[in-house]
Amino acid sequence: MKFLSPFLLSISLFSVELPTAAAQNPAPGLTVSAPKGFREVAQLRPRSTKEIKSSTWSIGGETLDRDYTDYQSYRHYLGPLGAKRIRLQGGWSKCEKVKGQYDFAWLDAVIPDAYSRGVSPWVELSYGNPIYPGGGEPKLGGRIPTSEEALTAWDNWVRAMVNRYKNQVTEWEIWNEPDLNKLNTGEEVAVFYIRTAKLVKAIQPNAKLIALGVAGVPATAFMRPFLDHLKKENALDLVDILTYHGYAPNPDTSYPKIEEMRKLVWSYNRSAGRPKITFMQGENGAPSTASAVTIGALRQYDWTELSQAKWDLRRMLADHGRGIATNLFTISDIHYAAGDHMTGVNTKGLLKTNPDKTIERPKLAYKAAQHVFSTFDDQLELLDQAKPTVSQATVSAFQYRQRKNSGSLVTLWSAEARPAETYEPKPTDVTIKGKFDQPVFVDLVSGKVFEIPKNQWKKSGDSYTFTAIPVPDYPVLIADQATLTLIK
């Protein structure tokens, strides 16, 4: 089968990147206060995806299978954003509208293009296809395929997908949030998962298989029968990565439930004598508008572009500080249509859309995400055994080391409540064992870099004490300046 027409190839290889500066123009008036007495000395320089060799960051590109977002409108923002991966949905019902006939033109305009920009697609195989009796539903929370005819057609589509895109896609996620539909039992989904996973592996033996995008955390009632069946069929090794969602108004409260889920999964994994399954946060983000405007998770609260940026930063860096890869949800506002799980605009996008799904402008969260994706790449090593000491019990802190120059970097934020529009920073004393030739304070929302006054830090041996550091309700950094990429 021919993979890509010369015309489409020319588009994907020679499309023009949006200049980085043009991708940094959020709504006016959205600012954060500079710390008092700190002198601004530089600005973080966002790095494009191709400048970053490797990282664990992914950006959401979901719902193209139902035309709720417009890839051609947002694709120019992918490279400047800096995320190395993008989550896409395969869309069986969009590919096969007539039995036995596949139209891959829409995916041919997405997967090779994202790949050419240095953003590796990982593709979710979903949803159902109603042209087949028992074929399931093509929407969030829909039923999986159940009839023999539909399952045979599903098999054929999966084979066609993997054969077509195996040169650009090395990770396949099987379904999304199956636990939303109570008819999808854990055991039944396990049978469906094994069937699909074996099809993928038969064509692409080195592919990574991702289960399961569960909506709830820890989803014990669903996960236990799913794992029981995999264990019974000696199929636990068909899960390389387990993805979960689960939205919390205060993102820092998510982790006890995540740990509960990890313990459950690893109890099966260890009993089978295999390496631990890797966990990845597969979808999370905050809205940017008032409750009356947005739909989807966290819609019961009022949000703005500032509180969205704060929330996203906290979830990303709380994941990263625990060694968990993250998919930030999502690149563009999503326009759900009637007949799906919900109707309206989900405003979790980093890009604000027009009514026709084209892009109006980047939001503040786009700029904040750039700062994280540019800074926290594979050259920054998490030191999970070297915890900073902080004077405030509600302040979260994680420590890193730059691999090339051994410079230290620490993330700090006040974690006690949902991010607010206004927040008085907590003066916090921080003690760190590390290396700071030139310590600076970094605001990850604005990207501004400040000199820390000499009377607010001292060195004793390999230990540094910083006093009265203003810690807001979103992540800031104390960093050795050499660990950062700056515009001075």
C-alpha positions as CSV (number, residue, x, y, z in Angstrom):
1,M,0.0,0.0,0.0
2,K,1.4,3.4,-0.9
3,F,2.0,5.4,2.2
4,L,1.9,9.0,1.2
5,S,1.4,10.8,-2.1
6,P,4.2,13.1,-3.3
7,F,1.9,16.1,-2.9
8,L,1.2,15.3,0.8
9,L,4.9,14.5,1.3
10,S,5.9,17.9,0.0
11,I,3.4,19.6,2.3
12,S,4.7,17.8,5.4
13,L,8.4,18.2,4.6
14,F,8.4,21.8,3.5
15,S,5.7,23.5,5.6
16,V,6.8,26.7,7.2
17,E,7.2,26.9,10.9
18,L,5.5,29.7,12.7
19,P,8.2,32.1,14.1
20,T,8.7,31.5,17.8
21,A,8.1,35.1,18.6
22,A,4.7,35.0,16.9
23,A,3.7,32.0,19.1
24,Q,4.1,34.1,22.3
25,N,1.4,36.6,22.3
26,P,-1.2,35.8,24.9
27,A,-4.1,38.0,25.9
28,P,-3.0,41.4,27.1
29,G,-3.3,42.2,30.8
30,L,-2.5,38.7,32.0
31,T,0.6,39.2,34.1
32,V,2.1,38.1,37.4
33,S,3.8,40.4,39.9
34,A,7.6,40.5,39.9
35,P,9.1,39.5,43.3
36,K,9.9,42.6,45.4
37,G,13.5,43.6,45.6
38,F,14.5,41.1,42.9
39,R,16.2,42.6,39.8
40,E,15.2,41.2,36.4
41,V,18.3,40.0,34.5
42,A,17.0,37.8,31.6
43,Q,14.1,36.0,30.0
44,L,13.8,32.2,29.4
45,R,14.2,31.5,25.7
46,P,11.7,28.9,24.4
47,R,13.4,26.2,22.4
48,S,11.6,24.6,19.4
49,T,11.0,20.9,19.3
50,K,13.8,20.3,16.9
51,E,16.2,22.0,19.3
52,I,15.3,19.6,22.1
53,K,16.9,16.2,21.7
54,S,14.6,14.2,24.0
55,S,12.1,14.8,26.8
56,T,9.1,13.1,28.4
57,W,6.6,15.8,27.4
58,S,3.5,15.2,25.2
59,I,0.8,17.6,24.0
60,G,-2.8,16.5,23.4
61,G,-4.1,16.6,19.8
62,E,-7.3,14.7,20.5
63,T,-10.7,14.7,18.8
64,L,-9.5,15.2,15.2
65,D,-11.3,11.9,14.6
66,R,-14.6,13.8,15.1
67,D,-13.5,17.1,13.6
68,Y,-13.7,19.0,16.9
69,T,-10.4,20.7,16.3
70,D,-8.5,21.8,13.2
71,Y,-5.0,20.4,12.8
72,Q,-4.2,22.6,9.8
73,S,-4.9,25.7,12.0
74,Y,-2.8,24.7,15.0
75,R,0.1,22.7,13.4
76,H,2.3,25.7,13.1
77,Y,2.2,26.1,16.9
78,L,3.6,22.6,17.5
79,G,7.3,23.1,16.7
80,P,7.6,26.4,18.8
81,L,5.8,24.7,21.7
82,G,8.6,22.2,22.4
83,A,6.7,19.1,23.3
84,K,8.3,16.0,21.8
85,R,5.2,13.9,21.4
86,I,1.5,14.4,20.5
87,R,-1.4,12.2,21.4
88,L,-3.8,11.5,18.4
89,Q,-6.9,9.5,18.0
90,G,-7.1,7.1,15.1
91,G,-10.8,7.4,14.4
92,W,-12.0,4.1,13.0
93,S,-15.4,5.5,12.0
94,K,-13.8,8.4,10.2
95,C,-11.5,6.1,8.3
96,E,-14.1,3.6,7.3
97,K,-17.5,5.1,6.4
98,V,-18.2,2.4,3.8
99,K,-17.6,-1.2,4.8
100,G,-14.2,-2.4,3.6
101,Q,-13.1,1.0,2.2
102,Y,-10.6,3.2,4.1
103,D,-10.0,6.9,3.7
104,F,-6.8,7.8,5.4
105,A,-6.4,11.3,3.7
106,W,-7.2,13.1,7.0
107,L,-4.5,11.2,8.9
108,D,-2.0,11.4,6.1
109,A,-2.3,15.2,6.5
110,V,-1.6,14.9,10.3
111,I,0.8,12.1,11.3
112,P,3.6,12.7,8.8
113,D,3.3,16.4,9.3
114,A,3.7,16.2,13.1
115,Y,6.5,13.8,12.7
116,S,8.3,16.1,10.3
117,R,8.2,18.9,12.9
118,G,10.0,16.7,15.4
119,V,6.8,15.8,17.3
120,S,6.3,12.0,17.5
121,P,2.7,10.9,17.3
122,W,1.4,8.3,19.7
123,V,-2.0,7.1,18.4
124,E,-5.0,5.9,20.2
125,L,-6.9,3.1,18.5
126,S,-10.6,4.0,18.9
127,Y,-13.6,4.5,18.8
128,G,-16.4,2.2,17.6
129,N,-18.0,2.2,14.2
130,P,-21.8,2.1,13.9
131,I,-21.8,1.0,10.2
132,Y,-21.4,-2.5,11.7
133,P,-24.1,-4.0,14.0
134,G,-22.5,-4.2,17.4
135,G,-19.7,-2.0,16.2
136,G,-19.8,0.3,19.2
137,E,-20.1,4.1,19.2
138,P,-17.8,6.7,17.7
139,K,-17.7,9.0,20.8
140,L,-16.2,9.5,24.2
141,G,-17.8,7.0,26.7
142,G,-19.0,4.8,23.9
143,R,-19.3,1.0,23.8
144,I,-16.4,-1.1,22.4
145,P,-17.1,-3.4,19.4
146,T,-18.8,-6.6,20.5
147,S,-20.2,-8.5,17.5
148,E,-18.1,-10.9,15.5
149,E,-18.6,-9.0,12.3
150,A,-17.6,-5.7,14.0
151,L,-14.6,-7.3,15.7
152,T,-13.4,-8.7,12.4
153,A,-13.7,-5.3,10.8
154,W,-11.9,-3.7,13.8
155,D,-9.0,-6.2,13.3
156,N,-8.8,-5.2,9.6
157,W,-8.7,-1.5,10.4
158,V,-6.1,-1.9,13.1
159,R,-3.9,-3.9,10.7
160,A,-4.3,-1.2,8.1
161,M,-3.4,1.6,10.6
162,V,-0.3,-0.1,11.9
163,N,1.0,-1.0,8.4
164,R,0.4,2.5,7.1
165,Y,1.9,4.5,10.0
166,K,4.5,2.2,11.6
167,N,7.4,4.4,10.3
168,Q,6.1,7.4,12.2
169,V,4.2,5.8,15.1
170,T,5.9,3.5,17.6
171,E,3.4,3.8,20.4
172,W,-0.2,2.7,20.2
173,E,-2.8,3.3,22.9
174,I,-5.8,0.9,22.9
175,W,-9.0,2.8,23.5
176,N,-9.8,5.9,25.7
177,E,-11.6,6.0,29.0
178,P,-13.4,2.6,28.6
179,D,-14.5,2.9,32.3
180,L,-16.8,5.8,31.4
181,N,-19.3,3.3,29.9
182,K,-20.6,0.9,32.6
183,L,-21.3,-1.7,29.9
184,N,-17.6,-2.0,29.3
185,T,-16.5,-4.4,32.0
186,G,-12.8,-4.7,33.0
187,E,-12.8,-8.4,31.8
188,E,-14.5,-7.6,28.5
189,V,-12.1,-4.8,27.8
190,A,-9.1,-7.1,28.7
191,V,-10.2,-9.6,26.0
192,F,-10.6,-6.7,23.5
193,Y,-7.2,-5.3,24.6
194,I,-5.3,-8.6,24.2
195,R,-6.9,-9.1,20.8
196,T,-5.8,-5.7,19.6
197,A,-2.4,-5.8,21.2
198,K,-1.5,-9.0,19.5
199,L,-2.5,-7.6,16.1
200,V,-0.2,-4.6,16.6
201,K,2.7,-6.7,17.8
202,A,2.4,-9.1,14.8
203,I,3.1,-6.2,12.4
204,Q,5.3,-4.0,14.6
205,P,7.1,-6.2,17.2
206,N,9.0,-3.3,18.7
207,A,5.9,-1.1,19.2
208,K,5.1,0.1,22.7
209,L,1.6,-0.8,23.8
210,I,-0.3,1.7,25.9
211,A,-3.3,0.8,28.0
212,L,-5.9,2.1,28.8
213,G,-6.6,5.8,29.3
214,V,-8.8,5.2,32.3
215,A,-11.0,8.1,33.3
216,G,-11.1,7.4,37.0
217,V,-8.2,7.0,39.4
218,P,-7.6,4.5,40.9
219,A,-10.5,2.8,39.0
220,T,-10.0,-0.3,41.2
221,A,-13.4,-1.9,40.3
222,F,-12.5,-1.7,36.6
223,M,-8.7,-2.3,36.8
224,R,-8.8,-5.4,39.0
225,P,-10.9,-7.7,36.6
226,F,-8.9,-6.2,33.6
227,L,-5.6,-7.3,35.3
228,D,-7.0,-10.6,36.5
229,H,-7.9,-11.5,32.9
230,L,-4.5,-10.4,31.6
231,K,-2.8,-12.5,34.2
232,K,-5.0,-15.5,33.5
233,E,-4.0,-15.3,29.8
234,N,-0.4,-14.7,30.6
235,A,-0.7,-11.4,28.8
236,L,0.6,-8.8,31.3
237,D,3.7,-8.3,29.1
238,L,1.4,-6.8,26.4
239,V,1.1,-3.7,28.5
240,D,4.2,-1.5,28.3
241,I,2.7,1.7,29.6
242,L,-0.5,2.4,31.6
243,T,-2.2,5.7,31.1
244,Y,-4.7,7.3,33.4
245,H,-6.5,10.6,33.6
246,G,-8.4,11.8,36.7
247,Y,-8.9,15.5,37.2
248,A,-8.7,17.3,40.5
249,P,-9.3,21.0,41.2
250,N,-6.1,21.0,43.3
251,P,-3.8,19.0,41.1
252,D,-1.5,18.2,44.0
253,T,-4.2,16.1,45.7
254,S,-4.1,13.6,42.8
255,Y,-1.1,11.6,43.9
256,P,-2.4,9.4,46.8
257,K,-4.9,7.8,44.3
258,I,-2.2,7.5,41.6
259,E,0.0,5.6,44.1
260,E,-2.9,3.4,45.0
261,M,-3.4,2.5,41.3
262,R,0.4,1.9,40.8
263,K,0.5,-0.4,43.8
264,L,-2.4,-2.4,42.4
265,V,-0.9,-2.7,38.9
266,W,2.6,-3.5,40.2
267,S,1.2,-6.2,42.5
268,Y,0.2,-8.1,39.4
269,N,3.3,-7.2,37.4
270,R,5.7,-8.4,40.2
271,S,3.8,-11.6,40.7
272,A,4.3,-12.4,37.0
273,G,8.0,-11.9,37.5
274,R,8.2,-9.1,34.9
275,P,9.6,-5.6,35.0
276,K,7.2,-2.9,36.3
277,I,4.7,-1.4,33.9
278,T,5.5,2.2,33.3
279,F,2.9,4.8,34.2
280,M,2.1,7.9,32.2
281,Q,-0.4,10.7,32.9
282,G,-2.3,10.4,29.6
283,E,-4.5,13.5,29.7
284,N,-4.8,16.4,32.1
285,G,-5.3,20.1,31.9
286,A,-7.5,23.0,33.2
287,P,-10.1,25.1,31.5
288,S,-9.5,28.8,30.9
289,T,-13.0,30.3,31.2
290,A,-15.8,30.6,33.6
291,S,-18.0,27.6,34.6
292,A,-20.8,28.9,32.4
293,V,-18.6,28.8,29.3
294,T,-16.6,25.6,29.4
295,I,-17.6,21.9,29.3
296,G,-15.7,18.8,30.4
297,A,-13.7,18.0,33.5
298,L,-13.4,20.8,36.2
299,R,-16.3,22.8,34.6
300,Q,-17.9,23.3,38.0
301,Y,-15.3,25.9,38.9
302,D,-14.6,29.4,37.4
303,W,-11.2,29.7,35.6
304,T,-9.3,32.3,33.7
305,E,-6.2,32.0,31.5
306,L,-4.0,32.8,34.5
307,S,-5.4,30.1,36.8
308,Q,-5.3,27.7,33.8
309,A,-1.6,28.4,33.4
310,K,-1.0,28.0,37.1
311,W,-2.9,24.7,37.2
312,D,-1.1,23.3,34.2
313,L,2.3,24.2,35.5
314,R,1.5,22.5,38.9
315,R,0.2,19.3,37.3
316,M,3.1,19.1,34.9
317,L,5.9,19.6,37.4
318,A,4.2,17.6,40.2
319,D,4.2,14.7,37.7
320,H,7.7,15.3,36.5
321,G,9.0,15.5,40.1
322,R,7.6,12.0,40.7
323,G,9.2,10.6,37.5
324,I,5.9,10.5,35.6
325,A,5.7,11.4,31.9
326,T,2.9,13.9,31.1
327,N,0.4,14.5,28.3
328,L,-0.8,18.1,28.6
329,F,-4.5,18.4,27.6
330,T,-4.7,20.0,25.1
331,I,-3.2,22.0,22.2
332,S,-6.5,23.7,21.0
333,D,-9.9,24.4,22.4
334,I,-12.3,21.5,21.5
335,H,-15.7,22.1,20.0
336,Y,-17.8,19.1,20.9
337,A,-20.9,18.5,18.7
338,A,-24.3,17.3,19.7
339,G,-24.6,13.5,20.0
340,D,-21.3,13.1,21.7
341,H,-20.6,12.7,25.5
342,M,-21.1,16.5,25.8
343,T,-21.8,19.5,23.7
344,G,-20.0,22.9,23.7
345,V,-16.5,24.2,23.9
346,N,-13.9,22.6,26.2
347,T,-11.6,25.5,26.9
348,K,-8.6,23.4,28.1
349,G,-6.7,24.3,24.9
350,L,-3.4,26.2,25.1
351,L,-4.7,27.9,22.0
352,K,-7.9,30.0,22.0
353,T,-10.1,29.2,19.0
354,N,-12.6,31.1,16.9
355,P,-16.0,29.6,16.3
356,D,-14.8,27.9,13.1
357,K,-12.0,26.2,15.1
358,T,-9.2,28.3,13.6
359,I,-6.8,29.8,16.1
360,E,-7.4,33.2,17.5
361,R,-4.2,33.3,19.6
362,P,-2.1,31.5,22.2
363,K,-3.2,31.7,25.8
364,L,-0.9,32.3,28.8
365,A,-0.7,28.6,29.3
366,Y,1.0,28.1,25.9
367,K,3.8,30.4,27.0
368,A,4.0,28.7,30.4
369,A,4.2,25.3,28.8
370,Q,7.0,26.5,26.5
371,H,9.0,27.4,29.5
372,V,8.6,23.9,31.0
373,F,9.2,22.0,27.8
374,S,12.3,24.0,27.0
375,T,13.8,23.7,30.5
376,F,12.9,20.1,31.6
377,D,14.5,18.0,28.9
378,D,16.6,14.9,29.1
379,Q,19.6,17.0,30.1
380,L,18.0,17.8,33.5
381,E,18.2,14.9,35.9
382,L,15.7,14.4,38.7
383,L,17.3,13.8,42.1
384,D,14.6,11.9,43.8
385,Q,16.8,11.1,46.8
386,A,17.9,14.8,47.3
387,K,14.9,16.7,48.6
388,P,15.3,20.4,49.4
389,T,14.4,21.4,52.9
390,V,11.7,24.1,53.0
391,S,10.3,26.1,56.0
392,Q,6.7,26.0,54.8
393,A,4.9,22.7,55.1
394,T,2.6,23.5,52.2
395,V,5.3,24.2,49.7
396,S,6.2,21.4,47.3
397,A,9.8,21.1,46.2
398,F,11.8,18.9,43.8
399,Q,15.5,19.0,43.0
400,Y,17.3,18.5,39.7
401,R,20.9,18.5,38.3
402,Q,22.0,19.6,34.9
403,R,23.9,16.7,33.4
404,K,26.5,18.8,31.5
405,N,27.6,21.2,34.1
406,S,26.2,19.7,37.4
407,G,24.3,23.0,38.1
408,S,21.3,22.7,40.4
409,L,17.7,23.6,39.9
410,V,14.8,23.4,42.3
411,T,11.0,23.7,41.7
412,L,8.9,25.3,44.3
413,W,5.2,26.1,44.7
414,S,2.5,26.5,47.3
415,A,0.3,23.4,47.0
416,E,-2.4,23.8,49.6
417,A,-5.3,24.9,47.4
418,R,-6.7,25.3,43.9
419,P,-4.7,28.0,42.0
420,A,-6.3,31.4,42.6
421,E,-6.4,34.6,40.6
422,T,-4.6,36.4,43.4
423,Y,-2.2,34.9,45.9
424,E,0.2,36.4,48.4
425,P,3.5,34.4,47.9
426,K,4.8,32.6,51.0
427,P,8.2,33.8,52.2
428,T,10.0,30.4,52.3
429,D,13.5,29.4,53.5
430,V,15.0,26.8,51.2
431,T,18.1,24.7,52.0
432,I,19.7,22.7,49.1
433,K,22.8,20.6,48.7
434,G,24.0,21.3,45.2
435,K,25.9,23.7,42.9
436,F,24.9,27.3,42.3
437,D,27.6,29.4,40.7
438,Q,25.1,32.1,39.9
439,P,21.7,31.5,41.6
440,V,18.6,33.0,40.0
441,F,14.9,33.0,40.6
442,V,12.6,32.1,37.6
443,D,8.9,32.8,37.2
444,L,7.6,30.0,34.9
445,V,4.4,31.9,33.9
446,S,6.2,35.0,32.7
447,G,9.5,33.4,31.9
448,K,11.3,36.2,33.7
449,V,14.6,35.5,35.4
450,F,15.7,37.5,38.5
451,E,18.9,37.9,40.4
452,I,18.5,36.7,44.0
453,P,19.7,39.5,46.3
454,K,23.0,38.6,48.0
455,N,21.5,39.1,51.5
456,Q,19.0,36.3,50.8
457,W,21.3,33.5,50.2
458,K,24.5,32.0,51.6
459,K,26.8,29.0,51.0
460,S,28.2,26.6,53.6
461,G,30.2,23.8,52.1
462,D,28.0,22.2,49.4
463,S,24.8,23.5,51.1
464,Y,23.0,26.6,50.1
465,T,20.4,28.4,52.2
466,F,18.0,30.9,50.5
467,T,15.8,33.0,52.8
468,A,12.4,34.6,52.4
469,I,12.0,33.3,48.8
470,P,8.5,34.4,47.6
471,V,6.8,31.2,46.6
472,P,3.4,31.6,44.8
473,D,0.7,29.1,44.1
474,Y,2.4,28.0,40.9
475,P,5.9,26.7,40.2
476,V,8.9,28.9,40.3
477,L,12.6,28.0,40.2
478,I,15.8,28.5,42.1
479,A,18.4,27.6,39.5
480,D,22.0,27.9,38.7
481,Q,21.9,30.3,35.7
482,A,24.0,27.9,33.7
483,T,21.1,25.3,33.7
484,L,18.9,27.7,31.7
485,T,18.6,28.8,28.1
486,L,18.2,32.6,28.3
487,I,17.6,35.8,26.4
488,K,19.6,38.5,28.1
